[in-house]
Amino acid sequence: MIGAVIIKHILNLDDRETVTQITENMYLQYFLGYSSYTKEAPFDPSLFVDIRKRLSEELIAEMNEKIHGFSMERSASNLDKEKKDNGPSGGEGVSHKGEVMFDATVCPQDIAYPTDIGLLNKAREISEEIIDELHYKNRVGKKPRTYREKARKTYLKVAQNRNPS
């Protein structure tokens, strides 16, 4: 909830718009600790009223001071660690961690590109879900034809080709 309050104040949004932005933006959901994107609203906008009642300005100022203090301690300990690792001459004892990509053309192989037939199929499936949901809520007239079985068979036929085009 504190993350949602931070988003609300940084983006200068009202309560409802904050919930909408969190629902639509996977980066904001990641900031809030979600493990994957979800289409559902995380909470009701009226919950911000309860948060404002509980969090006084003194409590927010105290939280800011603690976060700032923690950040300063961490950066100081990182500087001390670098001095120990590098030694007096600067290059001794350097530990290398992580993975570095130097060229912009280098990227992981498991990325699905917009030209991928699987992305087109996923978009078709999502649009069918939206049609189903809207028809279920409205129930006016006949549901539009989507030819979903035919579309699925065509997708599988193309996807299973050795060289799909």
C-alpha positions in Angstrom: 0.0 0.0 0.0 2.9 2.3 0.7 4.1 1.7 -2.9 0.7 2.7 -4.2 0.8 5.9 -2.2 4.2 6.7 -3.6 2.9 6.1 -7.1 -0.1 8.3 -6.4 2.1 11.2 -5.2 4.9 10.9 -7.7 2.5 10.8 -10.7 0.1 13.3 -9.1 -3.0 11.2 -9.6 -6.3 10.9 -7.8 -7.3 7.7 -6.1 -9.3 6.1 -8.9 -6.7 7.0 -11.6 -3.9 5.5 -9.4 -5.7 2.2 -9.3 -6.4 2.3 -13.0 -2.7 3.1 -13.8 -1.5 0.2 -11.6 -4.0 -2.1 -13.2 -2.9 -1.1 -16.8 0.9 -0.8 -16.2 3.0 -3.8 -15.6 6.0 -1.7 -14.5 4.0 -0.2 -11.7 2.8 -3.7 -10.7 6.4 -4.9 -10.6 7.3 -1.9 -8.4 4.5 -3.0 -6.0 6.0 -6.5 -5.9 3.8 -8.5 -8.2 5.5 -11.5 -9.7 3.6 -11.2 -13.0 1.2 -8.9 -14.8 -2.5 -9.2 -13.8 -5.5 -7.5 -15.4 -7.5 -7.2 -12.1 -7.5 -4.1 -10.0 -5.2 -4.6 -7.0 -7.6 -2.9 -4.5 -10.6 -0.6 -4.3 -9.8 3.2 -4.6 -11.6 3.8 -1.3 -8.8 2.1 0.5 -6.7 5.3 0.0 -9.1 7.0 2.4 -8.2 4.5 5.1 -4.5 4.9 4.4 -4.7 8.7 4.7 -6.5 8.3 8.1 -3.8 6.0 9.4 -0.7 7.7 8.0 -0.1 11.1 9.6 2.5 13.5 8.2 4.8 12.8 11.2 4.8 9.1 10.3 5.5 9.8 6.6 8.4 12.1 7.6 9.8 9.4 9.9 9.5 6.8 7.2 11.4 9.1 4.8 14.2 9.7 7.3 14.6 5.9 7.9 14.7 5.2 4.2 17.2 8.0 3.7 19.3 6.7 6.6 19.2 3.2 5.3 20.2 4.4 1.8 23.2 6.4 3.2 24.4 3.4 5.3 24.2 1.1 2.3 26.1 3.5 0.0 28.8 4.0 2.7 29.2 0.2 3.2 29.5 -0.2 -0.6 32.2 2.4 -0.8 34.1 0.6 2.1 33.7 -2.7 0.3 35.1 -1.3 -3.0 38.1 0.1 -1.2 38.8 -3.3 0.4 38.3 -5.2 -2.9 40.4 -2.8 -5.0 43.2 -2.6 -2.6 45.6 0.3 -2.4 46.7 0.1 -6.0 43.1 0.1 -7.3 42.8 -3.1 -9.3 43.7 -5.9 -7.0 41.0 -8.2 -5.7 38.2 -7.1 -8.0 35.3 -9.5 -8.0 33.2 -9.8 -11.2 29.5 -10.6 -10.8 26.6 -10.6 -13.2 26.3 -10.6 -17.0 27.3 -7.7 -19.3 26.0 -7.1 -22.8 28.1 -4.6 -24.7 26.5 -4.6 -28.1 22.9 -3.3 -28.6 22.4 -6.1 -31.2 23.1 -8.8 -28.5 19.9 -10.0 -26.8 18.6 -13.2 -25.2 17.2 -15.7 -27.7 13.9 -16.4 -25.9 12.2 -13.1 -26.8 9.1 -13.4 -28.9 9.1 -10.7 -31.6 6.1 -8.8 -32.9 6.3 -10.7 -36.2 5.9 -14.0 -34.3 2.8 -16.0 -35.2 2.4 -16.9 -31.5 1.9 -13.2 -30.6 -0.8 -12.9 -33.3 -2.6 -16.0 -31.8 -2.3 -14.6 -28.3 -3.9 -11.4 -29.5 -6.7 -13.4 -31.1 -7.4 -15.3 -27.9 -7.5 -12.2 -25.8 -9.8 -10.5 -28.2 -12.1 -13.5 -28.0 -12.1 -13.3 -24.2 -13.0 -9.6 -24.4 -15.9 -10.4 -26.8 -17.2 -13.1 -24.5 -17.0 -10.9 -21.5 -18.7 -8.0 -23.1 -21.5 -10.2 -24.5 -22.0 -11.9 -21.1 -22.4 -8.5 -19.4 -24.6 -6.9 -22.1 -26.6 -10.0 -23.4 -28.2 -7.9 -26.2 -28.8 -9.8 -29.4 -26.7 -12.7 -30.7 -23.1 -13.0 -29.8 -20.8 -12.0 -32.8 -19.3 -14.9 -34.8 -15.6 -15.3 -34.2 -14.8 -18.5 -36.0 -12.5 -19.4 -33.1 -12.3 -23.1 -34.0 -11.4 -22.4 -37.6 -8.9 -19.7 -36.5 -7.2 -22.1 -34.0 -6.9 -24.8 -36.7 -5.4 -22.4 -39.1 -2.9 -21.1 -36.5 -1.8 -24.7 -35.7 -1.4 -25.5 -39.3 0.8 -22.5 -39.9 2.7 -22.9 -36.6 3.5 -26.5 -37.2 5.1 -25.9 -40.6 8.8 -26.2 -40.9 9.1 -22.7 -42.3 6.0 -20.8 -41.3 5.2 -17.7 -43.4 
